[in-house]
Amino acid sequence: MKRIFYLIFFLFSQTALMAQTRVYQFDIKDEINPSSWRSTKKAVSHAEEYKADILLINMNTFGGMLDYADSIRSVLLNAPMKTIVFINNNAASAGALISIACDKIYMHKGASIGAASVVNNSGEILPEKYQSYMRGLMRTTAESKGRDPKIAEGFVDPDLEIPNVKPKGKVLTFTTSEAIANNYCDGEANSVKDILIKEGIENAHIETFMPTLTDKAIGFLLLPMVSGILILLIIGGLYFELQTPGVGFPLIVSIIAALLFFAPLYLEGMAENWEIALFIIGVVLLILEIFFIPGFGIFGILGIAFMISGLALSLVLNDFFDFNVTAGERLVNAFLLVIGSIVVSITLSVIFGGSILKSKAFKRLVLQDEQNSNKGYQINKPAQELVGKVGIAKTALRPSGKIDIDDTWYEALSYDGYIEKGEEIIVNKIENYNVIVRKKDS
């Protein structure tokens, strides 16, 4: 009997749900960036699975990255359900482009839409080619939704004059009442519920997109500041590992930072396999140059170039060096971010490297076995009499290796970089238990 009751209840609830208008809601309330693009893709996908009748965007943004705004615009234009945007304060720049890609626009009292000129990170207007591209996007998007393309163009172009709407010399921005008067807003609303009432929907079932912890983590890792810090850790870890071979911990930090850098970009479709491979090849070439190939030449230069390119190209959308899908400024900024992070990382490593390696915190993370003399261990410190003596490099010093002085072999460190096997050396000083040498003729 209970099973029959539950079956009847289930069928009744499903019938009631089918009778309701299904609304799927998600927010765009931050900068338009890879994180907002990821959220939009997932929200539209979930709305399709939910068989939503309406996709409703709750928006408050000052804009962001044009390439991601264009991607969001495209997915909204192709959405199988009715799309409504509720501008709950601002829809500036990229936000305006996304808004006019929706079927209906509602605005809160005191909200605004417009000011869509393409600017850089400092707020400066970018060259005409960027403005021309944005004007084209705005026009075609407005036309596809039956809105005046001239007004959409006026959001971008200060030189365009629109009689009774916009004077020449100013970029257009509409208030709520102005947008309604010019058919760029379907009505003023105080809430999502108010919008549904104005749409004639009395019986709605609203499902809201909630970002998962993974979504939030990926969004955080995609922030340019975080990407810069991860690059610092990648390069810093490699630097320390090369300075203290065998320690292991710096290499682990570098690998973890690289995974955290590339994984979110790969999941977002930004970092391609060849870009990650380019970075890995760069690291391998640099290691070959340092440890196996004398001097510093083509392998070292190519290694550095490949590493920088792999990191920077992963930060921008491109189709195997085809950058038509991204702004040129984004590419330049990506390279500046990578190069700047590398310079800062190496500078900090040189300045604070010695202190970090000797710190108690670092020593806790690496093997620090004590070999006491009362347990049978003996360590013979090289005699100061070796200072000034001439010998032969029995192995290449990169910068460590073995030397021969008076038919006795010693572990040594080169004072002036790489020393080839067989070269004459002279002992410069004894530092702790290390024999520091230099080329005899240097």
N, C-alpha and C positions, 0 to 999 in steps of 0.2 A: 504493500500500500504506500509506503514511504517513497519507494522508487517512482511510482506513478505520480505522486504529488510533486517530487522534485522535477520530473520530466515536464509536467504541466507548467510548473513555475518557470523552468528554463525557457520553454517555448513561448510563454507569455512575455518574459523579459526581452527575448530576442525580437519578438514582434513589435513590442513597444519601442525598442531601440531603433528598429528599421523605420518606424513611423517618425522618429525624430530626425531633425537636420543635424548631420554630423559636422562638427567644426573642429579643426585641428589648429591649435594656436602655438606660435613660438615667438621668441623675442629677438630683436636686433637692437641692442642697447649699448654697444661698444663700438670701437673703431672697426671699419670694414677691413678684415684681414684674413689670413688663412683659417683662423679659428671660426669666424662668422660664416665663412664659406663652407666649412665642415659641418657646422650646425644646420645651415640651410639645406644642404644635401640630405642629411639624415632626417630632418624634419619633413621634407617633401616625400622622401621614401616611406617614412612612417605614416604620413597622411594617406598615401596610396594604399598601404597595407590596411589601414583603418577604414578605407573606402570613404574618406571624408568628402563632404559636399562643398565645404569651404575651407580654404587655407587662410588663416588670419595672422598677419604679422603685427606685433606690437613694437613700434619703432621709436627710437630716440638716439640718433647718431649725428655726429658732425662730419661724417664721411670717412675716408680712408683710402685704401689701395684700389686704383682704378681697375686693374686686371681681375681682382677678386669681385669687385662690384659688377663687372661685365659678366662674370661667370654666374653670379647670383641672378642677375637680370635675365640671362638666357634660360636658366632652369625655371624661373617664374613664368616667363613667356610660354614655355612648353608644358607647364603644369596641367594635368588633366582635369583639375577641379577649379572652381571659381576662386580667385585670389583677392583678398582685401587687405589693405594696410591701414593701421591706425597710428597716425603720427601723434605720438603722445608727448610732444615737445618740439623736437628738431628732426628735419630730414634734409640736411645740408649736403652739398657736393655729391659724393657717391650715394648717399642716402636718398637724394632726389631722383637719381637714375633708377634705383631699385623701386622707389615708390611708384613712378609712372609706368613701371612694367606690370603693375597690378591692375586688375579689372576695376576695382573700386578704391577710392581714397577717402578716408575720414580723418578729420583733424580735431584735436582737442582745442578748446578756447585758448588763445595765446600761443599756439604752435606756429611753425614757419616751415616753408619748403623753398629750396632754390640754392643760389650761390654755388653753382656747380663748376666753376672754372677749375682747371687742373693746377694744383700748386705743389711745391716741394715740401720737405719736412719743416722748412722755416716759414712757410706760408707765402712764399714768393711765387708769382705767376710763372708757369713754365712756358717755353717757346710755342709758337703758333702751331707746329705740327701736332702737339698734344691737344691743344684747344680744338683744332680742326677735327681730330678723331673723336673727341668728347661731344662736339656739336653734332656730328653724324650719328653717334650712339643715341643722343637725346632725341633727335628728330625722328629716327626710325622707330624708336621705342614708343614715342608719343603717337605716331601715325598708326602703329599696330593696335593701339588701344583707343583710337578715335579721338585723340586730344590734339589740340592745336600745336603743330611742330614748331611754329615760329616762337611761341612762348617757351617751349622746351629749349630752343636754341638761345633764347634770351637769358635763360638761367646760366649760360656759359659765356656768351659774347657781350662784353660791355659796349661794343661799337654798334650793335644792332639796335635800331629804333623801332618800337612797336607803338603806333598811335594809341593814345588813351590807356596804355598799359605800362610802357617803360620808355624813359627818355634815353637818348644816346649818352654813353659815357659811364653807365652804371650796370652792374650785374643784377639781374632780376631776382628778387626774393619776395614770395607771397606770404602775407599773414593768412589766417584761416578765412576771414571774410573776403579777402582779395582772391584767394584760391577758389572759393565758392563762386564768386562773381564771374570768374574767367573759366569756369568749368574744369578746374584742376583740383577740385575737391567735391565729393558727393554729399558732404554734410558735416556739420559740427557734432561731435559726440563727447560725452564725458567718461565713457567706459565701454568695454567690449559688449556688455549687456545692452547698453544704449544703441550701439551699432546694429546689433541683431534685431532690436525692436524696429529701427529705421528701415531695416531690410525686410521687415514683415515676417520675421522668424520668431515665433512664440514658444516653440517647443524644440530646444536645441540641446544636444549633448556635446559638451566641450571637452576635448582631450588636449592636454598641454604637454608640449615637448619639454622634458627635463634632461639636461646634459648629465651624462654619467661622470663618475670620478675619472674614468679614462679620457673622456672628452675634455674635461677641465685640465687634466695633466698635459694632454697634447696641446691644448690651446696655450697653456703656460709655457711649454717648451718651445713653441713657435714664436714667442715674443722676441723681437730683435735684440733686446738687452740680454735675454737669457741665452740666445744663440751666441752672442759675443762672449759671454762668460764661459760657455761650453768650449768655444774655440780656444780661450785662454787655458783651460784645463787640458785640452788635447795637446797643444803645443808645449805647455809647461811640463806635462807628464813625460812627453818624448824627450824634452831637453834634460830633465833630471835623470831619466833612465840612461841616456847616452853619457851623461857625466859620471854616473855611478852604476856601471853595468852589473846586472845580477841582483840588484836590490829588489826589483819586482813590483813594489808598491806604486811607484810613479807610472809604470807601464799599465798597471791595472786601472789607475785613475784615468789615464789617457784613453784606454779602450772603452771604459764605461761612459766617459764624456762623449766619445765618438758615436757610441750607440744611441745615447740620448739626443745627440745632434741630428743624426741621419734618420733614425727610426720614425719620428713624427713627420719629417719631410717626405719620407718614402711612402708612408701611409696616406699622406695628402696628395700624392701624385706629383710632387715637386721634384724630389730627388730621384733620378732615374738610376738604373743599374750601372750605366756607363759613367755617370758622375761619381758614384761611390767608388767604382773601380779605378777611376782617374786619381782619386785621393789615395787609395791603397797603393797604387803603382808609384805615386810620388813618395810615399813613406819608404817603400822598398828601395827605390833609387837612392834616396838620401842615406839610408843605412849602408847600402853597397858602397857609396862614395866615401863614407866616414870610416868604415871598418875594413874594406877590402880593396879599394882602388886608391893608389897614391895621389896626394894632392887634393885639390878641389876644382873639378872641371865640369864637363858637360853633364855628367850624371847628377851632380849636386844641384846644378842650375835647373835641369829638367825636373828633378825631384821637388824642389821648392815651387816651381811654376805649376806642376801638376797638382800638388797639395792645395795651393791657393785657388786654382781653377775649380777643382773638385768641390771645395767648400763653398765657394761663391756661386757657382752655377746651380748648386743644389738649393740655393735660397730664392731662385727666380724661376718662373715658368718659362720653359723653352722646349722646342722640338728639335733636339740635336743641333744646337747652335742657331736655330731659327727663332729669333727673338721678336717676331711680329706679335706674339701673344702677350708681351709684357712691355712696360715702358722702359726706355733706355736709361732713365734716371734710376730705376730700380736695379738695373744691372750694375751701374756705376756704384750705387750705394752698397750693393752686396760685396763688391770687391773692396771698397773702402772699409767696410765693417770687418772683413776677414783680415786684410793687411794691417789695419789698425790694431785688431785684437792680437795678431801675431807679434807685432812690434812691442805692444804693452807686455805681453806674456814673456818675451825674451828679456826685455828690460827688467821686469820684476824678478825674473829668475836669476839674472846676473847680479842684481843688487842684493836680493834676499836669499839667494840659493844656499850660500854657506851657512847662514843662520838656521834655515829650515832643516838642512841635513843634520845639523848638530843639536837640534831641539829635542827635548824630552818626548814631545808628542810624536815626532817622526821616528825616534828610536823605538818607541813602543810598537810601531807598525812593521818593523823589520827585525831580522834575526840578530840578536845581541848576546850570543853565547859567551860566557866567561871561560877562559882557559887559564886557570891559575897554575902557578909554578908548583904549589904543594900537591897538585894532582898529576904532575909529570910533564906539564907543558912548559916549553922554553921558547922564548922569542928573543932573537938576537938583534938588537938595534944596530944598524950600520954605523961603523965608526966614523967620527968626524974627519979622520985622516984621509977619507976618500975624496973630500972636497978638493977640487983642483986637478984630480987625476984624470988621465985620458984613457978611454976604452973604445970598444967597438959595439955597435948595436947588433946583437945576435938575432933579434927579430925586429920587425917593423914596430915602431912606437906610435900608437894611435889613440891617445897619447901614452898609454902604458905598454910595457913590453919588457924584454930581457936584454941585459948588457953584459959584457965581459970586461973585467978589469983585472989585469995580472992573473989571468987564467981562472978567475972566480966569477961565477955568474951571480947577478943581482936583479931583483925586480926594480924597475925604474919608471919614472914619469917624465915625459918630455916637457921642457919649459917653454919651447917655442913650436908646439904643434907636431905635425907628422915628421918622423925621421925614418928614412928608409933603412932596411936591413943592410949591414955592412958599413954604414957611415960611421966616421969617427965622432965620438961624443966626449964631452968633458963634464965632470960632476960639478954642478953649480952650488948645491947645498944639500944638507940632510934635514928633512922636515918630518918630525915624529919618526915613523919607521919607513919613510919613503926616501928613495934616492932621486933627487931632482936633477935632470941633466939637460944639456943643450948641445946643439951641433958645435963642433970644435971651432968652426970658422965663423960662427954667428956672433 
